[in-house]
Amino acid sequence: MLRILNAEPDRYDAEARATLGTLGAVFDDRTLSRKELLDSLANIDILIIRLGHRVDREMIDAAPELKAVVSATTGVDHLDLNAIQERCIDALTLRGETEFLRTITATAEQTWALLLALRRKLIPAAKMGASGEWDREQMRGHEMRGSTLGIVGYGRLGSMVARYGKAFEMTVLAYDPYVLIDGTVEAVGTLEELCDRSDVISLHVPLNEETTHLFDSDLFAHCRPGAVLINTARGAVVDSSALLDALQSGKLVGAALDVVEGELIAASLHDHPLLAYARAHDNLIITPHIGGATFESMARTERFMARKLANHCRRRGWVPEPRETE
């Protein structure tokens, strides 16, 4: 009998759970530390995770029966795909599910929330208001209207954010060498040009060899005075040291991040230089990778992935096809 382990079951969607129940499998869901998970994998056929665990070679080696890893995410940097493929284990994610993903707006909305919070100083203003201090002159911010938004990566999320920019009457530029950019925004030929012309730079690219440290000190040098950076993609798309230098030097007047380099290694976060800077300065906002963490998006993606897994198991012959009712 197929054995399924959901290692991150907190608030896992009931409909998704019911779909998995139709497989006639042994379904176990427990919130596990890494050590506990490693000790629990010996007889597991299918592992379901979110972003709390990195499925690396050590984990693969601890799971000799593993047939599939399931993650309701578009990013896969928490999965060692080389180790997974070497063992002929199937990796089921949201990557490539374009039609479905067009209905998931949570990360695009988080991008805009971060941008508004940064440009309107909402976090320090809220602290000021709660303290009873009422000095609005200290909290002057910037309007979106009339400024220029530069989008790096014009896929699903980049194009959503572009529409938000248009709604706020911004000039919208986009750079993406792999996507035909529609005529609603202005396509630019280089990242340097985008940085030269943008007041706000928003990142929406996957993490791979080409995009790792895509934004480095050389690229930050092209940013126009007063520019801000928003990153809801992956932390390693930005060179942390270069970003810190840009903030400290005033090359960038602010940044808002939902992701930071090294976030999957919990021990690295306490002394992370960007987090230390954010604790002492109001011009850097960092949220703990919550872009996709809405009740609606998580429920819908879990249901989608449960159906995808159920269909996959039947195609693979791991479970029988459901009987037709008379």
C-alpha positions, 0 to 999 in steps of 0.5 A, spaced: 500 500 500 502 506 498 505 511 504 504 518 503 507 523 508 505 530 509 511 533 513 508 540 513 500 539 514 499 545 518 492 548 516 492 543 510 486 544 506 481 539 507 478 538 500 486 536 498 486 531 504 479 528 501 482 527 494 488 524 497 484 519 501 481 516 495 487 513 493 487 508 498 493 510 501 496 510 508 496 518 509 500 520 515 501 528 516 505 530 522 509 537 523 516 534 523 523 537 524 529 535 519 531 530 524 525 527 525 523 527 517 530 524 516 528 518 521 521 517 518 522 516 511 525 509 510 518 506 508 515 513 505 513 512 497 510 520 497 513 526 500 509 532 501 512 539 503 511 546 502 518 551 503 520 548 510 524 543 508 530 542 503 529 535 499 537 534 498 541 528 497 541 526 504 534 526 505 533 522 498 538 517 501 534 516 507 528 514 503 529 508 499 522 507 497 521 514 495 517 515 488 515 522 488 516 529 492 510 534 491 511 541 493 505 546 491 510 551 489 513 554 482 520 555 485 524 549 486 530 551 489 528 547 495 529 541 491 535 538 489 533 536 482 539 532 480 539 528 486 531 527 485 532 525 478 538 520 479 534 516 483 528 517 478 524 520 483 518 524 480 518 531 482 511 534 482 510 542 483 506 548 480 512 549 475 509 550 468 502 550 470 500 556 466 493 556 466 492 555 473 497 559 475 494 565 472 488 565 477 493 565 483 495 573 485 497 572 492 505 574 490 503 579 485 499 583 491 504 582 496 509 585 491 504 591 491 503 591 498 511 592 499 512 597 494 506 601 498 509 600 505 516 602 502 514 608 498 509 611 503 513 609 510 507 605 512 511 601 517 514 607 521 508 611 520 504 605 524 509 605 529 509 612 530 501 612 530 501 607 535 505 611 540 501 617 540 506 621 536 503 625 530 508 628 526 506 627 519 512 631 516 517 626 518 512 621 514 512 624 507 512 619 502 512 618 494 506 617 490 506 612 485 503 616 479 508 619 474 514 615 477 517 609 473 516 602 474 521 597 471 519 590 471 525 584 471 521 578 468 515 579 464 512 572 466 505 571 470 507 575 476 511 580 472 505 582 467 500 582 473 505 587 477 505 591 470 497 591 470 497 594 477 502 599 475 498 601 470 492 602 474 496 607 479 498 611 472 505 609 472 510 608 466 511 601 466 518 598 463 519 591 462 525 586 461 525 579 459 529 576 453 525 570 453 518 573 453 515 577 447 512 583 451 506 586 449 504 593 447 501 595 454 508 596 457 515 598 454 520 593 453 527 595 454 533 591 451 538 591 457 537 591 465 542 597 465 537 601 461 531 599 465 535 601 472 537 607 469 530 609 467 526 606 473 524 609 480 522 602 482 525 596 480 521 589 481 524 582 480 520 576 478 525 571 475 526 564 477 532 562 480 537 559 476 544 559 474 543 565 469 539 569 475 543 567 481 546 574 483 543 577 477 543 584 481 550 585 483 554 591 484 555 593 477 548 593 476 546 597 482 551 602 479 546 603 474 540 605 478 538 612 478 538 616 484 532 615 489 530 608 486 528 602 490 528 595 489 522 590 490 524 582 490 518 577 491 522 572 487 528 568 490 533 571 495 539 569 491 537 573 485 540 579 489 547 579 491 546 581 499 552 584 500 551 589 493 544 590 496 547 592 503 552 597 500 547 600 495 543 601 501 548 604 506 551 608 500 545 611 498 545 609 491 538 605 493 534 609 498 530 603 500 528 596 498 523 591 500 524 584 500 520 577 501 526 573 500 533 573 502 539 569 500 540 563 505 533 563 508 533 556 507 538 555 512 535 557 518 541 558 522 544 563 517 538 568 518 539 570 525 546 574 523 544 575 516 547 582 515 540 584 511 536 583 517 541 586 522 540 592 517 533 592 517 532 592 524 536 598 525 533 602 519 526 604 516 528 603 509 529 596 508 523 592 509 523 584 510 518 579 510 519 572 511 517 569 504 509 570 505 508 572 498 504 566 496 501 565 504 494 567 503 488 562 505 485 562 498 492 561 494 494 556 499 488 552 499 487 552 491 494 550 490 494 544 495 487 542 492 490 543 485 496 539 487 492 533 490 488 532 484 495 532 480 498 527 485 492 523 484 492 523 477 499 521 477 499 515 481 493 512 477 497 513 471 503 510 474 499 504 476 501 506 483 494 505 485 488 502 481 483 507 477 477 508 481 471 504 480 465 507 477 459 507 481 453 503 478 
